[in-house]
């Protein structure tokens, strides 16, 4: 029998990709295609759902052709996707009733404020694990029902279907209307304990149950593909951050992955029980394999990490390319007393302070641009530390290893600083494409391409590892100073300034 | 002592002038601003154009600084930049070859390791980014000696009895490497270890570094005395892919 592969589709915010993996979890072929970002108004972000699907079809086909792989050599298709982005389409014609509303879009600001009214942002947190915020799909569906002519009536008659991007792609591929628990966990509409759509939230948001997909596990055969890969099982769906958790083989409670890009997403596996955070983290699904118990996770994100390096490059001009930050930072041995807290649009997890703004603290005549570069890298590390501390407090498990991926992991100095401030081992895996790998793993498990998660663990190899070198007195001293700098960001935006971008 | 050469001074003045005008300047503007007669300015500009220091926009006929000048100042490629661009390719080389991967650049008379990917097994390994290796006793270094005209090594200390210690032998080796386009050595730095490397070039064809694998001779040796051909092809493919990456994006 000829060699078999798993195809992982990653439908992301800026592009669609398809990666083929072999049995050792190695990348065999890649194809990628970008799509248009549509900005109809300030704060509005849309994608053309049909363009997304066309691109997915193209990259799927081209990734096979590039490496002379035939459709019958694909054992299964897995899907990972940008989360929360919302599509509603006609059940008969398949025609979207409106562009896909992207997760970053803030048009639901008013809806969210109205829903929070007297009961506050955390009104549904005990049900869905999330605070009311513009990101999540529920308020976006509500906006569509309120603003697209005749949509509410059609929805109530069951003539249209809703889906996050996983659902849209699976529907196009197989004709089945399903989603997985991780994507459903970002809608606000699913009860994280029962893993079913929740009547209380549906009622409050005015979303008819008839338009919602069936909630399934992250790893099972949803249906068989039609078209180019006709007959191939479509066997996994995971939101991007959840797929990265799975691709990093964070299978045990306490395992944490961190994806370092313009922002940073930290996700901790908390085992089979949902932990409600006392420290400002989100309760979410990690993954669910077929009939096994669902695995939960805590998520904390940091808004400004890589984008602070870009700010140093584009706004201050201290470096001409992002990697040069490391060169500049290595011209000095420490931060020279300088701390930068990049609260550009407030402080997120675990502080949640929209009145905060960024500061550069501790400046003296001694501070050079090298110290500033160092403080920029340290800002990413300390912000990680704050989220990890919150995770440790909520889960009662202490982090011992952080598994990292994303573009910033090329910065060796940052990785060392991260290990120093966390007092934990930091490891980078050999396959940097952990998101696609996670989707491939989940699909491969569902069809028996890989027998069990132990096999996947054996596939995981370290490309590099950093160990703490900082003594604990120094670490505590630096953390103390960082916290002082954080306090200086608070209460900056006063009430009358509130319209100048203090939206979190 | 000979006097200063006026035409070179004038050429330098024109270059300085053009450096302040990224959109380019017309001959008339150049003549007016520099105070040089049009004919004189044109002669200097044409000469500078000939050596690649000035170029003329086809649509407007305006003069601006040429690519040849830019390459003079940017010979140096930041090692951190190189690592960032090479990251995915180095990972897949480690994954395909099953060996540890290093990327090295020239640092004075040594190889500076700017990137290191562990061998994909469960063994305990330590990151050695930042360490220095001898030019003459590693295939990474021999690549730099063969392809980077600035690379040289003042002395040839022996690390094993196989280390090349004669300048003539080293010259023969680097000549052969230039011919082949890749390098290998066995036992020359550490007994029982073999390494295979290939050059990383930027868009101007300048060798900015080398990428290679290193491991036990038993694993890397092929049917003849040399390295396994398949592993050689992985190394050369990775080097070419990174070179393409450096050429694809201007910096």
Boltz contact constraints between the chains, C-beta under 6 A:
constraints:
  - contact:
      token1: [A, 26]
      token2: [B, 95]
      max_distance: 6.0
  - contact:
      token1: [A, 321]
      token2: [B, 81]
      max_distance: 6.0
  - contact:
      token1: [A, 323]
      token2: [B, 80]
      max_distance: 6.0
  - contact:
      token1: [A, 323]
      token2: [B, 81]
      max_distance: 6.0
  - contact:
      token1: [A, 323]
      token2: [B, 84]
      max_distance: 6.0
  - contact:
      token1: [A, 324]
      token2: [B, 78]
      max_distance: 6.0
  - contact:
      token1: [A, 326]
      token2: [B, 80]
      max_distance: 6.0
  - contact:
      token1: [A, 327]
      token2: [B, 78]
      max_distance: 6.0
  - contact:
      token1: [A, 327]
      token2: [B, 80]
      max_distance: 6.0
  - contact:
      token1: [A, 410]
      token2: [B, 83]
      max_distance: 6.0
  - contact:
      token1: [A, 410]
      token2: [B, 84]
      max_distance: 6.0
  - contact:
      token1: [A, 410]
      token2: [B, 87]
      max_distance: 6.0
  - contact:
      token1: [A, 412]
      token2: [B, 129]
      max_distance: 6.0
  - contact:
      token1: [A, 430]
      token2: [B, 91]
      max_distance: 6.0
  - contact:
      token1: [A, 430]
      token2: [B, 95]
      max_distance: 6.0
  - contact:
      token1: [A, 430]
      token2: [B, 120]
      max_distance: 6.0
  - contact:
      token1: [A, 432]
      token2: [B, 88]
      max_distance: 6.0
  - contact:
      token1: [A, 461]
      token2: [B, 120]
      max_distance: 6.0
  - contact:
      token1: [A, 462]
      token2: [B, 118]
      max_distance: 6.0
  - contact:
      token1: [A, 463]
      token2: [B, 91]
      max_distance: 6.0
  - contact:
      token1: [A, 463]
      token2: [B, 117]
      max_distance: 6.0
  - contact:
      token1: [A, 463]
      token2: [B, 118]
      max_distance: 6.0
  - contact:
      token1: [A, 464]
      token2: [B, 127]
      max_distance: 6.0
